[in-house]
Structure formats: C-alpha cells, structure tokens
Amino acid sequence: MSKSSSGDEREAAPRGDGARDAVLEGRHVRLEPLEHRHAADLAEVAFDPDLWWFTPTQIDTPADLRDYIDTAIERRRTGDAIPFATIDRSTGKAIGSTRLAEIDREHRRAEIGWTWLGRPYHRRAFNTEAKLLLFAHAFEVLRCVRVEFLVDTRNARSRAAVRRLGAVEEGTLRHRYVLPDGTPIDWSVFSVLRDEWPSVRERLAGLLAAHDDG
C-alpha cells in the first residue's frame, strides 16, 4: 500500500518488466510476449482478409506482419501496451494475437483489443480463455479500476460478444478511426469496472465450461 499526499491510502499499480513480460497460462491457451519468433506460425493464419474487415489494421503480406510485430514490440518497450501471442497449448503454435493497450497507470485503466485468431480457432475456447487471462492480469496484477473495449459499430457479432462477457456499453465515439481507404468509422465503447470483475470472472468461467462440455 502507498499513501497519497492527502493521506488517503491507495493501491499502487505495479511497475516494471514483470507485468510487461508476463506469460499468462490457461488450460487451452498461453499468452506470451509477442516476438518475431512467432511470425512463421502467425503467417499460416494472418493473411485472411476477413480477419481485418472491421479494423484499421491490415495484414496482407509478410512485410505487414513484420511491421505489426515491430510496432507491438515498440509499444511494449514504451510501456503503454502489453502485446501477446496467443498460443494453442495443445500444439505450441501461435494462432493469433491480443493485447492490453492504452495503459494509463495514473488513472489505472487499460484496453483489451487488437485481438485476432486464425479462422480454424474461432468459436472455440481460445478467445474466451484469453479474455479471462487478460482481465485477471489487468485487475489483479496491474490493479486497474477500469478495462475498456472499443468495437467498430458495424461489427454486430463482436459487439454482441463483448456484451456477453458482461461489459457495459457506454456510448459511441464518432469517426474515432479512419480505415486505410479513408473511410471514417465509429466505435462503440464498453467497459468493465473493478467492482464488476468478480461477476464477469464467473460469467467467463461459465462460458469456458460450456466450451469444454461442447
């Protein structure tokens, strides 16, 4: 615990490379720091144009993938993001990526995003468990009080998926990003607060159990 200058006790957000370089282990997935050594595996699934339909990110070539990883590593170095490779534990192969980003340590918030998985891994336990691991890292290690999602308003499936996690939809950021072709897009803002984390954790555990039973 640390004290502010006003004398109020507040939990201090951990700092340093331990949180940034963490490996998050689940039953189905392992989230490990994204590096260029993952590129060969990711190249097997990344060049699917449908993955990038609702995102400003476009990965069409090995050079695009290399630039994507370069940018992720730089953002980890500066401390405003923790990018992960999503590893299928049954094979040890990287099947996608995700990250905690826009990390604001003063105000103790972060965003879950930049999430993609190869098409063969959709609608399975991988994404659900990855979200559970990311939430736990944000709330229990980084000591966040708020975790956000930004979702393209046109992406009805992703918006429904975020609601299913238990996140609260707060509103719309109009023309928040511009696509490579110049089209401005609106983003729906969702959040989970620290007090809501126990119920979200329980909900995610239930969704994960349903995947396992299926």
C-alpha positions as CSV (number, residue, x, y, z in Angstrom):
1,M,0.0,0.0,0.0
2,S,1.1,3.6,-0.6
3,K,-0.2,6.9,0.7
4,S,-1.1,9.9,-1.4
5,S,-0.1,13.4,-0.3
6,S,-3.6,13.9,1.1
7,G,-3.1,10.9,3.3
8,D,-5.6,8.6,1.6
9,E,-4.4,5.0,1.1
10,R,-4.4,3.8,-2.4
11,E,-3.3,0.6,-4.1
12,A,-0.2,1.2,-6.2
13,A,-0.2,-0.2,-9.7
14,P,2.8,-2.4,-10.2
15,R,5.5,-1.1,-12.5
16,G,8.5,-2.7,-14.2
17,D,9.1,-5.5,-16.6
18,G,7.4,-8.2,-14.6
19,A,3.9,-7.1,-15.6
20,R,5.0,-6.3,-19.2
21,D,6.8,-9.6,-19.9
22,A,4.4,-11.9,-18.1
23,V,3.3,-15.2,-19.5
24,L,-0.3,-16.0,-18.8
25,E,-1.2,-19.7,-18.7
26,G,-4.6,-21.2,-19.2
27,R,-5.8,-24.7,-19.9
28,H,-6.3,-24.1,-23.6
29,V,-4.1,-21.1,-24.4
30,R,-0.9,-19.5,-23.2
31,L,-0.4,-15.8,-23.8
32,E,3.3,-14.9,-24.1
33,P,5.0,-11.7,-25.2
34,L,4.7,-11.3,-28.9
35,E,8.0,-11.5,-30.7
36,H,9.3,-12.1,-34.3
37,R,9.8,-15.8,-33.5
38,H,6.0,-16.1,-33.7
39,A,5.9,-14.8,-37.2
40,A,6.2,-18.1,-39.0
41,D,3.2,-19.6,-37.1
42,L,1.1,-16.4,-37.5
43,A,1.8,-16.3,-41.2
44,E,-0.2,-19.5,-41.6
45,V,-3.4,-17.8,-40.4
46,A,-2.9,-14.0,-40.6
47,F,-3.3,-13.3,-44.4
48,D,-7.1,-13.9,-44.3
49,P,-8.8,-10.6,-45.4
50,D,-11.9,-11.3,-43.4
51,L,-9.9,-11.0,-40.2
52,W,-9.3,-7.3,-40.9
53,W,-12.7,-6.3,-42.2
54,F,-13.7,-4.3,-39.1
55,T,-10.3,-2.9,-38.1
56,P,-7.8,-0.2,-39.2
57,T,-5.1,-2.9,-39.1
58,Q,-4.4,-4.7,-42.4
59,I,-2.0,-7.7,-42.6
60,D,-1.8,-8.8,-46.2
61,T,1.9,-9.7,-46.6
62,P,4.9,-11.0,-44.6
63,A,6.1,-7.4,-44.5
64,D,2.8,-6.2,-43.0
65,L,3.1,-8.9,-40.3
66,R,6.7,-7.9,-39.6
67,D,5.7,-4.3,-39.2
68,Y,2.8,-5.3,-37.0
69,I,5.1,-7.1,-34.6
70,D,7.7,-4.3,-34.7
71,T,5.0,-1.8,-33.6
72,A,3.8,-4.1,-30.9
73,I,7.3,-4.6,-29.5
74,E,7.9,-0.8,-29.5
75,R,4.6,-0.2,-27.7
76,R,5.7,-2.8,-25.1
77,R,9.1,-1.1,-24.7
78,T,7.4,2.3,-24.1
79,G,5.1,0.7,-21.5
80,D,1.7,1.7,-23.0
81,A,0.8,-1.8,-24.2
82,I,1.4,-5.5,-23.4
83,P,1.1,-7.4,-26.7
84,F,0.7,-11.2,-26.6
85,A,1.0,-14.1,-29.0
86,T,-1.9,-16.5,-28.4
87,I,-0.5,-20.0,-28.2
88,D,-2.6,-23.2,-28.7
89,R,-1.2,-25.2,-25.8
90,S,-2.1,-28.5,-27.4
91,T,0.3,-27.8,-30.3
92,G,2.6,-25.0,-29.0
93,K,1.8,-22.9,-32.1
94,A,0.9,-19.2,-32.2
95,I,-2.7,-18.9,-33.6
96,G,-3.3,-15.2,-33.2
97,S,-2.6,-12.2,-31.0
98,T,-4.2,-9.9,-28.4
99,R,-3.1,-7.2,-26.0
100,L,-3.7,-4.9,-23.1
101,A,-3.2,-1.4,-24.6
102,E,-3.6,2.3,-23.9
103,I,-2.4,1.5,-20.4
104,D,-2.8,4.5,-18.1
105,R,-1.1,3.8,-14.8
106,E,-2.0,7.1,-13.2
107,H,-5.8,6.5,-13.7
108,R,-5.4,2.7,-13.6
109,R,-7.2,1.8,-16.8
110,A,-6.4,-0.3,-19.9
111,E,-8.0,-1.5,-23.1
112,I,-8.3,-5.1,-24.3
113,G,-8.0,-5.2,-28.0
114,W,-6.0,-5.9,-31.1
115,T,-7.4,-9.4,-30.8
116,W,-7.4,-11.8,-33.7
117,L,-7.3,-15.6,-34.2
118,G,-6.9,-17.7,-37.3
119,R,-10.2,-18.8,-38.6
120,P,-9.9,-22.5,-37.6
121,Y,-9.7,-21.3,-34.0
122,H,-12.9,-19.3,-34.0
123,R,-15.9,-20.3,-31.8
124,R,-13.8,-22.4,-29.6
125,A,-12.4,-22.0,-26.1
126,F,-9.3,-20.0,-27.1
127,N,-10.8,-16.5,-27.2
128,T,-12.9,-16.9,-24.1
129,E,-10.0,-18.2,-22.0
130,A,-7.7,-15.4,-23.4
131,K,-10.2,-12.8,-22.2
132,L,-10.3,-14.4,-18.8
133,L,-6.5,-14.2,-18.6
134,L,-6.3,-10.6,-19.8
135,F,-9.0,-9.4,-17.3
136,A,-7.2,-11.2,-14.5
137,H,-3.9,-9.6,-15.4
138,A,-5.5,-6.1,-15.7
139,F,-7.4,-6.2,-12.5
140,E,-5.2,-8.4,-10.2
141,V,-1.7,-7.5,-11.4
142,L,-1.9,-4.1,-13.0
143,R,-4.5,-3.1,-10.4
144,C,-6.8,-1.5,-13.0
145,V,-10.1,0.0,-11.9
146,R,-11.4,0.0,-15.4
147,V,-10.9,-2.1,-18.5
148,E,-12.2,-0.9,-21.9
149,F,-13.2,-2.3,-25.3
150,L,-13.6,-0.3,-28.5
151,V,-15.6,-2.1,-31.2
152,D,-16.5,-1.0,-34.7
153,T,-20.2,-0.1,-34.6
154,R,-20.7,-2.1,-37.8
155,N,-19.4,-5.3,-36.2
156,A,-22.6,-6.6,-34.7
157,R,-21.1,-10.0,-33.9
158,S,-18.2,-8.5,-31.9
159,R,-20.4,-6.1,-30.1
160,A,-22.7,-8.9,-29.0
161,A,-19.7,-11.0,-27.9
162,V,-18.4,-8.1,-25.7
163,R,-21.9,-7.7,-24.1
164,R,-21.9,-11.5,-23.5
165,L,-18.7,-11.0,-21.4
166,G,-20.7,-8.7,-19.1
167,A,-19.2,-5.4,-20.3
168,V,-21.4,-2.3,-20.2
169,E,-21.9,-0.4,-23.4
170,E,-21.3,3.3,-22.6
171,G,-21.8,5.1,-25.9
172,T,-20.3,5.8,-29.3
173,L,-17.1,7.6,-30.4
174,R,-17.9,9.1,-33.7
175,H,-15.3,8.9,-36.5
176,R,-12.8,7.6,-33.9
177,Y,-10.6,5.9,-36.6
178,V,-10.1,6.1,-40.3
179,L,-9.7,3.0,-42.4
180,P,-6.8,2.7,-44.9
181,D,-9.2,3.6,-47.7
182,G,-10.1,6.9,-45.9
183,T,-13.5,5.8,-44.5
184,P,-14.1,7.2,-41.0
185,I,-15.7,4.7,-38.6
186,D,-17.5,4.9,-35.3
187,W,-16.6,2.8,-32.3
188,S,-18.8,1.5,-29.5
189,V,-17.2,1.9,-26.1
190,F,-17.7,-0.8,-23.5
191,S,-16.2,-1.2,-20.0
192,V,-15.8,-3.4,-17.0
193,L,-15.1,-1.9,-13.6
194,R,-13.1,-3.5,-10.9
195,D,-16.2,-4.0,-8.7
196,E,-17.8,-5.8,-11.6
197,W,-14.8,-8.1,-12.2
198,P,-15.9,-11.0,-9.9
199,S,-19.2,-11.4,-11.7
200,V,-17.5,-11.1,-15.1
201,R,-15.0,-13.7,-14.0
202,E,-17.8,-16.0,-13.0
203,R,-19.6,-15.4,-16.3
204,L,-16.4,-16.2,-18.3
205,A,-15.8,-19.3,-16.3
206,G,-19.3,-20.5,-17.2
207,L,-18.7,-19.7,-20.9
208,L,-15.4,-21.6,-20.8
209,A,-17.1,-24.6,-19.1
210,A,-19.7,-24.6,-21.8
211,H,-17.0,-24.7,-24.5
212,D,-15.4,-27.6,-22.6
213,D,-18.6,-29.5,-22.4
214,G,-19.3,-28.9,-26.1
